Amino acid sequence: MTKYFRITTCVCLFAMTSLACARLHAQAKARDKIKASAIKVEMIQSDEIKLPAEFQVALYENLIQQLGKKASFLHVYRDGDRDATNVPNLVVLHTTVSGFKKGSEEMRQVTTVAGATSITIHCRFTSADGKVVLEKDVNGDVRFFGDNLKATYDFAKKASAVVRENFSTTGTS
């Protein structure tokens, strides 16, 4: 009976310790997030890489839409929005296309190993005064089914996830 009691006690202590460590880790991670009340998304730049106009527009619109849905900012401002000038704790997202490979929808339908469309975008988050707070490359791709513009949606989802992981709202706008 005492052996059973010892084993049960050890298992309970181990479970409680594991849960406590996980909670402390989550709290520490939440403290490391960058505080921001709103985000302003600048137009996507593609100076060095030739990007079709429909991709550039789809990238921007999907990014705005995903940040509005998934990120916890009070406001998502577009490039040129004058309302963003006096917002406290504003983060500005500058994006530059650093890689693009237009695939083939027909090839993707025939085989799963060819025809992928991929896009790599360098995301630079700055404060309103221009100080860089985070830089990260984000990839978007479509490998199996779907049109080529689905890579822009994939990028927007991944960029929104980067924002959720690294920023927390301050609650003021």
N, CA, C and O atoms as a DFTB+ gen file, in Angstrom:
692 C
 N C O
     1  1       0.816      -1.199       0.000
     2  2       0.000       0.000       0.000
     3  2       0.864       1.268       0.000
     4  3       0.545       2.230      -0.698
     5  1       1.947       1.276       0.773
     6  2       2.808       2.449       0.815
     7  2       3.535       2.665      -0.500
     8  3       3.799       3.804      -0.885
     9  1       3.863       1.577      -1.194
    10  2       4.508       1.701      -2.501
    11  2       3.552       2.383      -3.497
    12  3       3.970       3.251      -4.263
    13  1       2.298       1.994      -3.481
    14  2       1.281       2.585      -4.347
    15  2       1.120       4.066      -4.006
    16  3       1.009       4.898      -4.907
    17  1       1.106       4.398      -2.727
    18  2       0.956       5.780      -2.284
    19  2       2.144       6.628      -2.744
    20  3       1.958       7.766      -3.174
    21  1       3.347       6.091      -2.659
    22  2       4.544       6.816      -3.098
    23  2       4.520       7.080      -4.602
    24  3       4.836       8.179      -5.059
    25  1       4.144       6.066      -5.351
    26  2       4.088       6.224      -6.818
    27  2       3.035       7.259      -7.194
    28  3       3.285       8.119      -8.038
    29  1       1.871       7.184      -6.579
    30  2       0.801       8.145      -6.860
    31  2       1.242       9.559      -6.488
    32  3       0.975      10.508      -7.225
    33  1       1.904       9.701      -5.367
    34  2       2.377      11.012      -4.932
    35  2       3.416      11.557      -5.915
    36  3       3.379      12.736      -6.266
    37  1       4.318      10.723      -6.347
    38  2       5.344      11.158      -7.312
    39  2       4.716      11.579      -8.635
    40  3       5.108      12.591      -9.216
    41  1       3.761      10.821      -9.105
    42  2       3.086      11.148     -10.371
    43  2       2.347      12.473     -10.240
    44  3       2.407      13.304     -11.146
    45  1       1.656      12.678      -9.136
    46  2       0.929      13.934      -8.920
    47  2       1.883      15.126      -8.848
    48  3       1.623      16.170      -9.445
    49  1       2.985      14.968      -8.119
    50  2       3.969      16.048      -8.032
    51  2       4.583      16.361      -9.390
    52  3       4.783      17.526      -9.731
    53  1       4.880      15.326     -10.161
    54  2       5.435      15.538     -11.496
    55  2       4.441      16.279     -12.382
    56  3       4.830      17.198     -13.103
    57  1       3.167      15.897     -12.343
    58  2       2.139      16.552     -13.158
    59  2       1.973      18.013     -12.755
    60  3       1.866      18.886     -13.615
    61  1       1.953      18.279     -11.462
    62  2       1.799      19.662     -10.991
    63  2       2.999      20.509     -11.382
    64  3       2.836      21.667     -11.767
    65  1       4.184      19.960     -11.291
    66  2       5.393      20.683     -11.671
    67  2       5.397      20.982     -13.170
    68  3       5.765      22.079     -13.590
    69  1       4.992      20.017     -13.956
    70  2       4.941      20.216     -15.407
    71  2       3.965      21.314     -15.773
    72  3       4.273      22.166     -16.607
    73  1       2.786      21.305     -15.158
    74  2       1.789      22.337     -15.444
    75  2       2.266      23.708     -14.994
    76  3       2.044      24.698     -15.691
    77  1       2.910      23.778     -13.852
    78  2       3.406      25.054     -13.346
    79  2       4.501      25.607     -14.256
    80  3       4.528      26.806     -14.533
    81  1       5.396      24.749     -14.718
    82  2       6.465      25.197     -15.623
    83  2       5.898      25.690     -16.943
    84  3       6.364      26.695     -17.479
    85  1       4.907      25.003     -17.469
    86  2       4.292      25.420     -18.730
    87  2       3.623      26.780     -18.577
    88  3       3.707      27.622     -19.471
    89  1       2.962      26.993     -17.450
    90  2       2.296      28.274     -17.212
    91  2       3.319      29.399     -17.064
    92  3       3.127      30.482     -17.616
    93  1       4.396      29.158     -16.331
    94  2       5.441      30.166     -16.178
    95  2       6.095      30.494     -17.508
    96  3       6.405      31.653     -17.784
    97  1       6.307      29.472     -18.337
    98  2       6.884      29.697     -19.662
    99  2       5.950      30.560     -20.513
   100  3       6.409      31.464     -21.210
   101  1       4.660      30.290     -20.462
   102  2       3.684      31.075     -21.233
   103  2       3.640      32.514     -20.744
   104  3       3.528      33.436     -21.552
   105  1       3.725      32.723     -19.432
   106  2       3.734      34.078     -18.895
   107  2       4.998      34.819     -19.308
   108  3       4.936      36.001     -19.643
   109  1       6.133      34.150     -19.289
   110  2       7.388      34.785     -19.693
   111  2       7.349      35.144     -21.168
   112  3       7.853      36.193     -21.568
   113  1       6.758      34.285     -21.974
   114  2       6.658      34.547     -23.406
   115  2       5.754      35.752     -23.662
   116  3       6.042      36.571     -24.535
   117  1       4.667      35.860     -22.908
   118  2       3.745      36.987     -23.076
   119  2       4.424      38.299     -22.698
   120  3       4.140      39.336     -23.296
   121  1       5.314      38.264     -21.714
   122  2       6.014      39.484     -21.315
   123  2       7.002      39.945     -22.374
   124  3       7.305      41.136     -22.440
   125  1       7.512      39.051     -23.201
   126  2       8.503      39.388     -24.200
   127  2       7.915      40.034     -25.449
   128  3       8.665      40.484     -26.316
   129  1       6.612      40.088     -25.558
   130  2       5.983      40.643     -26.753
   131  2       6.154      42.163     -26.810
   132  3       6.264      42.833     -25.783
   133  1       6.173      42.681     -28.022
   134  2       6.316      44.108     -28.261
   135  2       4.940      44.751     -28.144
   136  3       3.981      44.278     -28.754
   137  1       4.836      45.814     -27.374
   138  2       3.558      46.508     -27.168
   139  2       3.259      47.418     -28.353
   140  3       4.123      48.167     -28.809
   141  1       2.031      47.344     -28.845
   142  2       1.589      48.195     -29.945
   143  2       0.079      48.324     -29.887
   144  3      -0.616      47.398     -29.470
   145  1      -0.431      49.481     -30.310
   146  2      -1.879      49.671     -30.306
   147  2      -2.469      49.520     -31.697
   148  3      -3.639      49.167     -31.839
   149  1      -1.671      49.785     -32.725
   150  2      -2.175      49.717     -34.094
   151  2      -1.008      49.414     -35.030
   152  3       0.159      49.543     -34.660
   153  1      -1.349      49.012     -36.237
   154  2      -0.326      48.732     -37.248
   155  2      -0.701      49.453     -38.541
   156  3      -1.868      49.513     -38.928
   157  1       0.303      49.987     -39.181
   158  2       0.134      50.630     -40.484
   159  2       0.904      49.796     -41.493
   160  3       2.091      49.533     -41.305
   161  1       0.244      49.382     -42.554
   162  2       0.864      48.521     -43.559
   163  2       1.211      49.360     -44.786
   164  3       0.331      49.883     -45.470
   165  1       2.507      49.475     -45.047
   166  2       2.980      50.195     -46.234
   167  2       2.802      49.308     -47.462
   168  3       2.719      48.085     -47.344
   169  1       2.744      49.923     -48.632
   170  2       2.634      49.152     -49.879
   171  2       3.842      48.233     -50.025
   172  3       4.948      48.570     -49.603
   173  1       3.619      47.091     -50.617
   174  2       4.672      46.098     -50.798
   175  2       5.601      46.545     -51.921
   176  3       5.160      46.859     -53.027
   177  1       6.891      46.568     -51.613
   178  2       7.907      46.990     -52.581
   179  2       8.458      45.777     -53.322
   180  3       8.697      44.729     -52.722
   181  1       8.653      45.923     -54.608
   182  2       9.285      44.858     -55.395
   183  2      10.167      45.494     -56.459
   184  3       9.935      45.345     -57.659
   185  1      11.183      46.205     -55.987
   186  2      12.058      46.940     -56.895
   187  2      12.974      46.016     -57.686
   188  3      13.065      46.137     -58.908
   189  1      13.647      45.104     -57.014
   190  2      14.646      44.257     -57.666
   191  2      14.030      43.049     -58.360
   192  3      14.610      42.523     -59.310
   193  1      12.879      42.607     -57.907
   194  2      12.255      41.402     -58.454
   195  2      10.997      41.788     -59.215
   196  3      10.141      42.512     -58.707
   197  1      10.902      41.303     -60.414
   198  2       9.737      41.583     -61.256
   199  2       8.551      40.782     -60.723
   200  3       8.544      39.553     -60.782
   201  1       7.559      41.483     -60.207
   202  2       6.376      40.862     -59.637
   203  2       5.156      41.332     -60.427
   204  3       4.949      42.537     -60.570
   205  1       4.347      40.409     -60.941
   206  2       3.141      40.830     -61.668
   207  2       2.247      41.705     -60.789
   208  3       2.173      41.513     -59.575
   209  1       1.577      42.656     -61.411
   210  2       0.743      43.616     -60.680
   211  2      -0.341      42.923     -59.862
   212  3      -0.640      43.347     -58.746
   213  1      -0.932      41.860     -60.409
   214  2      -1.999      41.175     -59.666
   215  2      -1.467      40.538     -58.380
   216  3      -2.191      40.449     -57.388
   217  1      -0.213      40.098     -58.391
   218  2       0.384      39.540     -57.179
   219  2       0.622      40.632     -56.145
   220  3       0.372      40.432     -54.956
   221  1       1.101      41.780     -56.595
   222  2       1.390      42.864     -55.670
   223  2       0.105      43.347     -54.983
   224  3       0.093      43.573     -53.773
   225  1      -0.961      43.501     -55.748
   226  2      -2.234      43.944     -55.181
   227  2      -2.810      42.868     -54.261
   228  3      -3.290      43.177     -53.171
   229  1      -2.764      41.612     -54.693
   230  2      -3.297      40.517     -53.876
   231  2      -2.508      40.364     -52.576
   232  3      -3.092      40.091     -51.527
   233  1      -1.196      40.535     -52.635
   234  2      -0.381      40.474     -51.419
   235  2      -0.828      41.524     -50.410
   236  3      -1.033      41.216     -49.235
   237  1      -0.976      42.747     -50.864
   238  2      -1.346      43.851     -49.985
   239  2      -2.748      43.653     -49.399
   240  3      -2.946      43.782     -48.191
   241  1      -3.706      43.343     -50.254
   242  2      -5.092      43.197     -49.789
   243  2      -5.256      41.996     -48.857
   244  3      -5.952      42.095     -47.847
   245  1      -4.626      40.865     -49.179
   246  2      -4.706      39.702     -48.295
   247  2      -4.039      39.986     -46.950
   248  3      -4.518      39.538     -45.909
   249  1      -2.934      40.731     -46.974
   250  2      -2.240      41.075     -45.736
   251  2      -3.117      41.962     -44.850
   252  3      -3.227      41.721     -43.648
   253  1      -3.728      42.966     -45.427
   254  2      -4.630      43.848     -44.671
   255  2      -5.778      43.031     -44.080
   256  3      -6.128      43.193     -42.911
   257  1      -6.357      42.159     -44.894
   258  2      -7.495      41.352     -44.449
   259  2      -7.106      40.403     -43.307
   260  3      -7.823      40.316     -42.310
   261  1      -5.987      39.699     -43.442
   262  2      -5.561      38.750     -42.412
   263  2      -5.158      39.455     -41.116
   264  3      -5.443      38.953     -40.029
   265  1      -4.503      40.605     -41.216
   266  2      -4.148      41.348     -40.009
   267  2      -5.404      41.844     -39.295
   268  3      -5.450      41.867     -38.065
   269  1      -6.414      42.235     -40.053
   270  2      -7.676      42.662     -39.453
   271  2      -8.400      41.523     -38.761
   272  3      -9.040      41.727     -37.730
   273  1      -8.302      40.315     -39.326
   274  2      -8.980      39.150     -38.754
   275  2      -8.217      38.539     -37.585
   276  3      -8.786      38.312     -36.517
   277  1      -6.938      38.276     -37.784
   278  2      -6.169      37.435     -36.869
   279  2      -5.334      38.193     -35.844
   280  3      -5.131      37.703     -34.733
   281  1      -4.853      39.367     -36.195
   282  2      -4.008      40.104     -35.262
   283  2      -4.886      40.827     -34.242
   284  3      -6.065      41.073     -34.498
   285  1      -4.324      41.158     -33.116
   286  2      -5.127      41.734     -32.038
   287  2      -5.016      43.261     -31.962
   288  3      -5.272      43.847     -30.910
   289  1      -4.646      43.893     -33.044
   290  2      -4.553      45.349     -33.046
   291  2      -5.938      45.977     -33.067
   292  3      -6.886      45.414     -33.615
   293  1      -6.037      47.157     -32.459
   294  2      -7.305      47.872     -32.479
   295  2      -7.621      48.388     -33.876
   296  3      -8.780      48.421     -34.289
   297  1      -6.580      48.790     -34.600
   298  2      -6.767      49.301     -35.964
   299  2      -5.651      48.806     -36.872
   300  3      -4.507      48.653     -36.445
   301  1      -5.998      48.560     -38.125
   302  2      -5.027      48.258     -39.170
   303  2      -5.165      49.372     -40.192
   304  3      -6.191      49.494     -40.862
   305  1      -4.117      50.186     -40.304
   306  2      -4.141      51.329     -41.212
   307  2      -3.463      50.978     -42.516
   308  3      -2.504      50.207     -42.550
   309  1      -3.975      51.556     -43.593
   310  2      -3.386      51.380     -44.919
   311  2      -2.332      52.457     -45.160
   312  3      -2.278      53.465     -44.456
   313  1      -1.508      52.223     -46.159
   314  2      -0.492      53.183     -46.565
   315  2      -1.177      54.496     -46.955
   316  3      -2.131      54.499     -47.734
   317  1      -0.690      55.593     -46.414
   318  2      -1.238      56.904     -46.748
   319  2      -2.408      57.343     -45.890
   320  3      -2.924      58.442     -46.090
   321  1      -2.843      56.532     -44.949
   322  2      -3.967      56.891     -44.080
   323  2      -3.519      57.962     -43.092
   324  3      -2.628      57.725     -42.276
   325  1      -4.127      59.126     -43.165
   326  2      -3.722      60.248     -42.310
   327  2      -4.126      60.055     -40.851
   328  3      -3.554      60.690     -39.966
   329  1      -5.091      59.198     -40.591
   330  2      -5.513      58.947     -39.214
   331  2      -4.420      58.266     -38.395
   332  3      -4.460      58.297     -37.165
   333  1      -3.460      57.661     -39.056
   334  2      -2.408      56.924     -38.356
   335  2      -1.305      57.828     -37.823
   336  3      -0.463      57.362     -37.056
   337  1      -1.277      59.091     -38.197
   338  2      -0.162      59.956     -37.828
   339  2      -0.041      60.211     -36.333
   340  3       1.074      60.347     -35.829
   341  1      -1.144      60.280     -35.615
   342  2      -1.098      60.612     -34.190
   343  2      -1.426      59.435     -33.276
   344  3      -1.761      59.638     -32.109
   345  1      -1.336      58.222     -33.783
   346  2      -1.662      57.042     -32.989
   347  2      -0.469      56.686     -32.097
   348  3       0.650      56.544     -32.590
   349  1      -0.704      56.539     -30.778
   350  2       0.406      56.136     -29.907
   351  2       0.735      54.659     -30.100
   352  3      -0.152      53.860     -30.401
   353  1       1.993      54.296     -29.930
   354  2       2.464      52.914     -30.053
   355  2       2.128      52.296     -31.410
   356  3       1.758      51.125     -31.493
   357  1       2.259      53.081     -32.451
   358  2       2.000      52.600     -33.810
   359  2       3.198      51.806     -34.312
   360  3       4.346      52.212     -34.133
   361  1       2.920      50.671     -34.943
   362  2       3.940      49.866     -35.597
   363  2       3.701      49.968     -37.095
   364  3       2.565      49.858     -37.557
   365  1       4.768      50.180     -37.853
   366  2       4.678      50.288     -39.304
   367  2       5.325      49.055     -39.919
   368  3       6.458      48.705     -39.586
   369  1       4.601      48.403     -40.815
   370  2       5.107      47.214     -41.493
   371  2       5.564      47.586     -42.895
   372  3       4.768      48.014     -43.731
   373  1       6.867      47.415     -43.140
   374  2       7.462      47.641     -44.456
   375  2       7.771      46.264     -45.042
   376  3       8.402      45.437     -44.383
   377  1       7.336      46.019     -46.260
   378  2       7.554      44.708     -46.875
   379  2       8.257      44.876     -48.208
   380  3       7.946      45.776     -48.988
   381  1       9.219      43.986     -48.452
   382  2       9.979      43.992     -49.697
   383  2      10.052      42.568     -50.223
   384  3      10.417      41.647     -49.493
   385  1       9.707      42.391     -51.482
   386  2       9.765      41.069     -52.099
   387  2      11.233      40.716     -52.317
   388  3      11.971      41.458     -52.966
   389  1      11.649      39.575     -51.766
   390  2      13.039      39.162     -51.930
   391  2      13.171      37.895     -52.767
   392  3      14.282      37.504     -53.126
   393  1      12.065      37.260     -53.075
   394  2      12.104      36.075     -53.921
   395  2      10.728      35.764     -54.488
   396  3       9.719      35.898     -53.796
   397  1      10.689      35.348     -55.756
   398  2       9.414      35.017     -56.387
   399  2       9.650      33.977     -57.480
   400  3      10.528      34.129     -58.329
   401  1       8.844      32.919     -57.434
   402  2       8.880      31.896     -58.475
   403  2       7.443      31.581     -58.848
   404  3       6.695      30.985     -58.072
   405  1       7.074      31.993     -60.054
   406  2       5.714      31.728     -60.513
   407  2       5.661      30.310     -61.057
   408  3       6.407      29.946     -61.967
   409  1       4.769      29.521     -60.485
   410  2       4.620      28.130     -60.888
   411  2       3.549      27.962     -61.947
   412  3       3.094      28.932     -62.554
   413  1       3.160      26.735     -62.157
   414  2       2.159      26.401     -63.163
   415  2       1.008      25.647     -62.508
   416  3       1.201      24.598     -61.893
   417  1      -0.192      26.203     -62.654
   418  2      -1.373      25.541     -62.106
   419  2      -1.596      24.187     -62.775
   420  3      -1.992      23.223     -62.121
   421  1      -1.340      24.122     -64.073
   422  2      -1.528      22.865     -64.809
   423  2      -0.574      21.784     -64.308
   424  3      -0.968      20.630     -64.143
   425  1       0.675      22.160     -64.069
   426  2       1.654      21.195     -63.576
   427  2       1.273      20.679     -62.189
   428  3       1.460      19.500     -61.886
   429  1       0.736      21.572     -61.345
   430  2       0.326      21.149     -60.005
   431  2      -0.827      20.159     -60.058
   432  3      -0.926      19.275     -59.207
   433  1      -1.697      20.299     -61.047
   434  2      -2.830      19.380     -61.162
   435  2      -2.387      18.009     -61.647
   436  3      -2.992      16.996     -61.296
   437  1      -1.324      17.976     -62.457
   438  2      -0.852      16.718     -63.029
   439  2       0.042      15.967     -62.057
   440  3      -0.080      14.752     -61.901
   441  1       0.942      16.695     -61.402
   442  2       1.902      16.057     -60.502
   443  2       2.042      16.876     -59.226
   444  3       1.811      18.085     -59.241
   445  1       2.409      16.247     -58.145
   446  2       2.551      16.971     -56.873
   447  2       3.964      17.487     -56.642
   448  3       4.213      18.148     -55.634
   449  1       4.888      17.205     -57.540
   450  2       6.277      17.619     -57.320
   451  2       6.712      18.769     -58.207
   452  3       7.850      19.226     -58.098
   453  1       5.857      19.242     -59.066
   454  2       6.245      20.329     -59.971
   455  2       5.167      21.401     -59.984
   456  3       4.016      21.144     -59.631
   457  1       5.546      22.591     -60.390
   458  2       4.591      23.664     -60.601
   459  2       4.308      24.538     -59.395
   460  3       3.370      25.333     -59.438
   461  1       5.072      24.428     -58.329
   462  2       4.818      25.212     -57.120
   463  2       5.096      26.695     -57.355
   464  3       6.046      27.059     -58.048
   465  1       4.261      27.533     -56.774
   466  2       4.479      28.970     -56.767
   467  2       4.947      29.352     -55.375
   468  3       4.360      28.933     -54.378
   469  1       6.009      30.152     -55.310
   470  2       6.496      30.573     -53.993
   471  2       6.911      32.038     -54.037
   472  3       7.347      32.558     -55.063
   473  1       6.759      32.676     -52.893
   474  2       7.135      34.079     -52.759
   475  2       7.760      34.263     -51.383
   476  3       7.263      33.728     -50.392
   477  1       8.846      35.017     -51.326
   478  2       9.517      35.325     -50.069
   479  2       9.512      36.834     -49.899
   480  3       9.903      37.576     -50.800
   481  1       9.066      37.274     -48.736
   482  2       8.953      38.706     -48.479
   483  2       9.657      39.033     -47.172
   484  3       9.443      38.383     -46.149
   485  1      10.497      40.054     -47.230
   486  2      11.187      40.528     -46.038
   487  2      10.271      41.530     -45.334
   488  3       9.925      42.566     -45.901
   489  1       9.882      41.217     -44.104
   490  2       9.003      42.079     -43.322
   491  2       9.840      42.810     -42.277
   492  3      10.560      42.196     -41.490
   493  1       9.728      44.117     -42.290
   494  2      10.458      44.944     -41.324
   495  2       9.428      45.772     -40.564
   496  3       8.720      46.594     -41.146
   497  1       9.357      45.544     -39.260
   498  2       8.430      46.266     -38.396
   499  2       9.202      47.380     -37.709
   500  3      10.237      47.136     -37.091
   501  1       8.697      48.607     -37.818
   502  2       9.354      49.753     -37.200
   503  2       8.365      50.494     -36.309
   504  3       7.149      50.371     -36.457
   505  1       8.914      51.257     -35.391
   506  2       8.072      52.157     -34.612
   507  2       7.743      53.357     -35.496
   508  3       8.279      53.480     -36.598
   509  1       6.876      54.233     -35.028
   510  2       6.471      55.395     -35.830
   511  2       7.649      56.297     -36.153
   512  3       7.643      56.977     -37.180
   513  1       8.668      56.313     -35.287
   514  2       9.837      57.153     -35.544
   515  2      10.906      56.472     -36.395
   516  3      11.964      57.055     -36.634
   517  1      10.648      55.252     -36.855
   518  2      11.553      54.575     -37.776
   519  2      12.499      53.569     -37.154
   520  3      13.286      52.951     -37.871
   521  1      12.449      53.383     -35.849
   522  2      13.330      52.421     -35.174
   523  2      12.829      50.999     -35.456
   524  3      11.656      50.690     -35.246
   525  1      13.733      50.145     -35.932
   526  2      13.365      48.764     -36.261
   527  2      13.130      47.984     -34.973
   528  3      13.984      47.956     -34.087
   529  1      11.943      47.341     -34.876
   530  2      11.625      46.535     -33.694
   531  2      11.636      45.038     -34.001
   532  3      11.788      44.222     -33.092
   533  1      11.475      44.670     -35.279
   534  2      11.491      43.255     -35.663
   535  2      11.696      43.147     -37.163
   536  3      11.124      43.917     -37.934
   537  1      12.514      42.189     -37.574
   538  2      12.707      41.884     -38.995
   539  2      12.597      40.384     -39.172
   540  3      13.128      39.612     -38.374
   541  1      11.899      39.975     -40.234
   542  2      11.719      38.546     -40.466
   543  2      11.349      38.316     -41.929
   544  3      10.610      39.097     -42.528
   545  1      11.882      37.219     -42.495
   546  2      11.481      36.799     -43.836
   547  2      10.309      35.836     -43.709
   548  3      10.331      34.915     -42.892
   549  1       9.287      36.061     -44.527
   550  2       8.090      35.228     -44.495
   551  2       7.869      34.664     -45.897
   552  3       7.935      35.391     -46.889
   553  1       7.606      33.364     -45.965
   554  2       7.371      32.695     -47.246
   555  2       5.891      32.406     -47.430
   556  3       5.162      32.142     -46.474
   557  1       5.474      32.465     -48.674
   558  2       4.129      32.043     -49.040
   559  2       4.253      31.139     -50.243
   560  3       5.043      31.412     -51.147
   561  1       3.482      30.066     -50.268
   562  2       3.560      29.180     -51.429
   563  2       2.246      28.441     -51.637
   564  3       1.395      28.364     -50.751
   565  1       2.119      27.914     -52.821
   566  2       1.030      27.003     -53.153
   567  2       1.707      25.839     -53.861
   568  3       2.365      26.010     -54.888
   569  1       1.532      24.663     -53.295
   570  2       2.250      23.493     -53.802
   571  2       1.358      22.510     -54.532
   572  3       1.789      21.885     -55.502
   573  1       0.129      22.363     -54.087
   574  2      -0.702      21.315     -54.678
   575  2      -1.814      21.914     -55.535
   576  3      -1.616      22.138     -56.729
   577  1      -2.955      22.171     -54.957
   578  2      -4.086      22.666     -55.740
   579  2      -4.315      24.141     -55.462
   580  3      -3.970      24.643     -54.392
   581  1      -4.892      24.821     -56.421
   582  2      -5.206      26.230     -56.271
   583  2      -4.465      27.068     -57.291
   584  3      -3.465      26.650     -57.874
   585  1      -4.992      28.271     -57.486
   586  2      -4.341      29.152     -58.452
   587  2      -3.088      29.778     -57.837
   588  3      -2.856      29.680     -56.632
   589  1      -2.299      30.414     -58.675
   590  2      -1.022      30.971     -58.236
   591  2      -1.183      32.049     -57.172
   592  3      -0.301      32.214     -56.328
   593  1      -2.292      32.785     -57.196
   594  2      -2.490      33.855     -56.229
   595  2      -2.725      33.327     -54.818
   596  3      -2.699      34.098     -53.859
   597  1      -2.954      32.028     -54.679
   598  2      -3.128      31.453     -53.349
   599  2      -1.843      31.587     -52.523
   600  3      -1.892      31.556     -51.294
   601  1      -0.717      31.732     -53.182
   602  2       0.548      31.950     -52.474
   603  2       0.503      33.276     -51.712
   604  3       1.123      33.401     -50.656
   605  1      -0.222      34.266     -52.235
   606  2      -0.333      35.553     -51.544
   607  2      -1.163      35.401     -50.273
   608  3      -0.870      36.040     -49.263
   609  1      -2.191      34.566     -50.316
   610  2      -3.011      34.293     -49.136
   611  2      -2.197      33.547     -48.086
   612  3      -2.300      33.830     -46.892
   613  1      -1.391      32.597     -48.535
   614  2      -0.543      31.837     -47.620
   615  2       0.450      32.767     -46.928
   616  3       0.667      32.656     -45.722
   617  1       1.052      33.682     -47.683
   618  2       1.963      34.661     -47.096
   619  2       1.242      35.500     -46.037
   620  3       1.769      35.710     -44.945
   621  1       0.049      35.974     -46.358
   622  2      -0.693      36.837     -45.440
   623  2      -1.017      36.113     -44.139
   624  3      -0.935      36.709     -43.065
   625  1      -1.382      34.840     -44.219
   626  2      -1.662      34.063     -43.009
   627  2      -0.407      33.920     -42.156
   628  3      -0.460      34.072     -40.936
   629  1       0.717      33.629     -42.798
   630  2       1.973      33.455     -42.063
   631  2       2.467      34.777     -41.470
   632  3       2.986      34.798     -40.354
   633  1       2.312      35.866     -42.200
   634  2       2.717      37.179     -41.684
   635  2       1.838      37.571     -40.500
   636  3       2.329      38.150     -39.531
   637  1       0.564      37.266     -40.568
   638  2      -0.342      37.534     -39.463
   639  2       0.049      36.725     -38.229
   640  3      -0.057      37.212     -37.103
   641  1       0.498      35.496     -38.440
   642  2       0.960      34.659     -37.328
   643  2       2.214      35.262     -36.685
   644  3       2.360      35.219     -35.463
   645  1       3.105      35.815     -37.483
   646  2       4.303      36.473     -36.952
   647  2       3.895      37.645     -36.065
   648  3       4.473      37.858     -34.999
   649  1       2.901      38.399     -36.509
   650  2       2.422      39.539     -35.729
   651  2       1.816      39.063     -34.409
   652  3       2.107      39.628     -33.355
   653  1       0.983      38.035     -34.460
   654  2       0.360      37.503     -33.235
   655  2       1.401      37.000     -32.238
   656  3       1.244      37.183     -31.031
   657  1       2.454      36.373     -32.736
   658  2       3.489      35.809     -31.861
   659  2       4.377      36.871     -31.226
   660  3       4.917      36.654     -30.141
   661  1       4.536      38.017     -31.886
   662  2       5.532      38.990     -31.439
   663  2       4.986      40.302     -30.898
   664  3       5.741      41.079     -30.315
   665  1       3.695      40.571     -31.074
   666  2       3.121      41.841     -30.646
   667  2       1.934      41.616     -29.744
   668  3       1.197      40.642     -29.899
   669  1       1.751      42.530     -28.791
   670  2       0.542      42.530     -27.961
   671  2      -0.018      43.941     -27.955
   672  3       0.721      44.918     -28.082
   673  1      -1.324      44.035     -27.807
   674  2      -1.953      45.349     -27.855
   675  2      -1.799      46.045     -26.528
   676  3      -1.754      45.419     -25.469
   677  1      -1.717      47.372     -26.614
   678  2      -1.628      48.180     -25.408
   679  2      -3.012      48.605     -24.940
   680  3      -3.173      49.059     -23.807
   681  1      -4.014      48.462     -25.806
   682  2      -5.370      48.810     -25.408
   683  2      -5.741      50.247     -25.642
   684  3      -6.870      50.641     -25.349
   685  1      -4.823      51.054     -26.163
   686  2      -5.139      52.444     -26.464
   687  2      -4.940      52.688     -27.926
   688  3      -4.119      52.049     -28.583
   689  1      -5.704      53.622     -28.424
   690  2      -5.576      53.954     -29.839
   691  2      -5.879      55.406     -30.061
   692  3      -5.824      55.881     -31.195
